Structures are given as structure tokens and as C-alpha cells.
Amino acid sequence: MKHVGTETLRTYEQINERVKKGDAVVVTADEFVAQVQNCGIETVAKEVDVVTTGTFGAMCSSGAFLNFGHSEPPIKMFKCWLNDVPAYKGLAAVDAYVGATAMSESEGFDYGGGHVIEDLVSRKEVELRAEAYGTDCYPRKAIETTIVLDDLNQAVLVNPRNAYEHYNAATNSTDRILYTYMGTLLPNHGNVTYSGAGQLSPLYKDKNFETIGIGTRIFLGGGIGYVIGEGTQHSPQNEFGTLMVRGNLKQMKPKYLRGATYYRYGTSLYVGVGIPIPIINLRVAGSAALPDNQIFTNILDYGVPSRSRPAVKKVSYADLKLGKVVINGRSVPTSPLSSFKYAKEIAETLKRWIQGGLFFLSRPAELLPNQSEFKPLEVRGHELRVKDIMTVKVTTARPNHDVRMIASLIVRNGVDHVPIVNGDSRLVGIVTSWDLARALAEGKSTLEEVMTTKVITARENESGDVVARRLTQHNISGMPVVDDANKVIGIVTTDDLAKLLRKWKE
Amino acid sequence: MKLRLLYTRSNVSNPVISDIVLKTRVPINILEAKVSLNGGEMVVDVPATGKELDEVRGLFERAGVSAKEIKSVMEIDSEKCISCGACVSPCPVQAIKQKPEWDIELDEGRCIRCLICVNACPVRAIRSP
């Protein structure tokens, strides 16, 4: 795009002059959307100087750099913990980085780096423990003390990836409940969760990246922060733009930095981010006016444990906000994971700051890229798949076969699982040696009477890890491997996995 | 109304609930049950009001089972709650709703105390008293 960031409607200097005088026209993105729908873009763009945005969601790529100061005698901390949460110590003697997803070594999922940051900002005492190997210049080998935020020389929030432009919505096609970073997903498409602030989302309001760049002053965690670059996995052409931000933790408020736990997933940090969008030209105004019904996302099936999860449906944020969507002809409840209430509060707070002359807009030193490649991680080298582990020679039986005959077959072949197939070798059930023992005890005669018909299966191209996890989840010791036509092509058992482990150890 | 029932060692093996259901025809729903030889504790939902409810409660007392009303089934700490909505759609009986301004509202009558919301809450704002 030509002339990105041209200041044809107003310049940053003109806006800041009006902020100083207290007569800048500032509206939230919600208000701007409504005004444009009523009066048209050209009229409103002439009138409004700044549109404020906001988002408040779990942002795992967040953390803080802390400098503890030097003890007497001094220590070059090699490992360090804050309230038992390990902090990264691959830095100078008393610098550390505490990341939101690091978890307490004693409390695990219940307390993590995000909670440490919240506690620091709440001015609570935090236990600091560190170990060192001792050097001539740093003789101390261990330290245990408490710190509070104001004791620290520096406490700077530096978040490598915040404020996702939008995010996928999630559902679950499997027959068991899933606990994910998208929250609790009920079986059989029982619900849909989604994240992102829709028409309040900062990056949708400047989707061509004409105003947001390195040095953009923002609302961060209740204080003032800055954009320091594009975030990791920034992918603006797919409307997955992200930001890297920093701000002084000492100015922030615990209300807008909340430690969080996603059940059986891990810890995170809810971060409040608000960005002022200066309406410098009509394109920026057009982007800032995008309403919820023109911001789309895909509902993905988190039941598929893969990098590329299939999309179940494309919906707009307006659809999601209604509280239900239709999937496979059935009405399914939807609910957000990020807080629209707080997002709105952030946009309103930022608006008041600018109106009150407390916050000036900054022209970025460099705009962010509006094209960026988002590459996957290729696993080089050979990785085990089901086809490498499975037993190809499978003992199968038919539903009408006699229990006694199969019992003797199991003994002769030394197997524990017998897939039951029909005439075209398609899978219809399974019996285990335990099922047969019970059948004999209860005097049953055919396999049909004892077989399990709902069979957990594997596919030959699935990875060993995924299949091992499935065996554990269903508390079973083996499963048939089937092809697209549901024909049995092998069987994979815990014995196969154990053999593999032994071989690998040797 | 939800009741907490306390059985003693002497009446734990009696089919108290079945007797009351047959007698009153009130479809009592068992939400939680912990039963051992030494007694038991249950949480039940009694979809009845007025005289009918009094009768059910009276029959429990007569059978030697203490039946105390559970006033609050779940508590949402409004200081901690960030009104995100992570508890809303996972609720299998749609007992949790978000108001137009996104505040969370719990319909205690519908709640079946499955506790899914307790785990779903990222800021641990929900608990069962």
C-alpha cells in the first residue's frame, strides 16, 4: 500500500496541541462504530481526533524483567525462584525474567509467574530464593529473603506477544471433556469459547498498521507502556497481528494484571492493553469503524490434537456475542474467555486520560510490518508414527464366533486384544482376554454378546505421543489401527510401546 | 429447593428417598451422594413449594434423616471476578448467564453443583460453600 501512515486529516502535533488545550475529540471504538453507522465515515472522521481501544485477555507470552539489587556479600544468582516459581536466570548476577506460564514447584497449576506479577503489583511480599556456585567476585552461594515491588531497582513488564488482533474460537467434537487454553470444552460440540475484543480490539482498529509502531504510547496493565515492535507470530495478512510491549510495572494496577490458571493447562496472565488510534487519514478511520459483524473468526475443533485443527464454522464476533451459534443443526452456547467488560473500561479510561490532558499520542519511530511470514516448526529426523510401532499381523474374529474357540486362539497366539470384524474386514467391535474370561464365567456363547462396540482406534500416521496419551486417557492397553474404510490394518498395544522404550534405552 | 440430607448408621440402608417419591410423587433429584455403612450425606433437589415441600421435609425428618436447606449453592466472589465468561458456556445446564454489560449471573435454581465452573474460572472466583 502506498502512503502508509500519511497524516492527511490531522497530524500528531495537531492532535497533541488539542489534547494540551483539553479540546481533543476522543471516543471509544464502540462509540466510533455507532457514530459512523449513523452519520457516515467522512463526517465522523473529520470530527474525531482519536479512537480508543481495549482488550483484557489471557496473554501467555508475558513476563517481567526484575533487578533485585546486590546483597552483602553479593551473589551471582544461577537459579532463582519467586514464591517458588522459577525465574529465568540466564542474565547478569541479579537480573531475572519471570514468565507468566512458569509454575510453582510446590503448587503447580494453582500458582505461576502471572500470579507473582499480580502479587508484586499488589505490593505483596514475595519470597525470593536463589542458588549460586560462588565466584571470586560473587562469593555468596545461596540467599533467601522477601522482596516488595518498590524495593526493586527495575521491574519492567516486557511481553513478547500481546493483543492478538483476533483469535480462533474453540469447540470439541470428541466424546470427552477437554481442558485447554481455550478453557473447558464440553463433549460433542457442547459449547464454544472465544477470545478477543472484537470491535474494541486494538489491532483491528488500525488493521493496515498505519499508526501503531515502535514507540507508540499505550495503556498497559493500568499504567503507561509502549509498543516495542511486532509480537512473536505476528501474521497481519491473516488478521493475526500481535504486539511486543513494555511498561514500568511500578506504575501498573493489579486490577489490569491478573494471574490466571487454565484448569489442567497451566498458568497465565490477564493483561489489559489499550491503544489510542489517531484518525490521521480516511483509511485509518475506515479500519477503526469496523463493526463486530465484519470481524470474523473460525470455530476450530480442539478435539483434533494437531497443529492444523479443522474449522467447524466461520462466524463473526457479532454472532459469538449473541451467546449461541448453530453447529450441525444444533444451538450451541458460546461464551468469551477475555473480558469485554474490562476491555470497555480500558477504552474508557484511556479516553479520559487523553481528554484530561494526561496522555499524549506518539508518532512511532517505525511502523510495524503489515506482511509477515508465520512458519511452522518442521520436525527433522525420524519421529515415530503408529505404523512404525504397530503389529501388522492381527488376530481378528467375527461377531458370531464361539467364545471358547477365541479363548483358545488368544492363548495360542499370545495376544490380549481381538478386533472383531465383519465380512469386508471392517471393524465392528473388540474383545480382550478379560472380556473372554468374564464371558466364560457367565456362560456366554458368541463374541457378539461380550464385545465392546465403541472401539477406540488409531490411524497409521498418528504420532506415538498422541496414541500413548489416548491409551492412558481411556485406560486401555491396546487399540486397532484402521484405514479410511475402517478396515483393520494393525494393532498398537502398551506392550508395543514398552518394547520400544526398552529398545530406545539400549 | 436444594436440601442437604444427613443419614445415620441406623437409617442409611433404608430407601428413604424412594419411599418419599412414591408417596408424594415429587420427582426428587439426587445431585450428590456419599454413602457408607456409618451414615451418608446427600444433596438433593426437591422441585416443590408450599405444602408439598413441607410434606417432603416432614417425611425426611420422620424417617430420621436431617434435611437442611442449602441457601447458597455456589458463591461468586465479585471482587475477584473479571466478568470474562469462561464459566458461562461450560455450564451444562445453562445456570450461568452474562448480563448485557457482561456481569456474571448465577441461577441457583438450575445449578446442579457439578463444579465445572469452579475449575473453569481462571481467577478462582467461584467456590461451593
Interface residues (C-beta under 8 A of the other chain):
Chain A: F56 G57 A58 I177 Y179 G183 T184 L185 L186 G190 N191 V192 T193 R258 G259 A260 T261 Y262 Y263 S268 Y270 G323 P333 T334 S335 P336 L337 S338 S339 F340 K341 Y342
Chain B: I82 S83 C84 G85 A86 C87 V88 S89 P90 C91 P92 Q94 Q98 E101 W102 D103 I116 N119 A120 P122 V123 R124
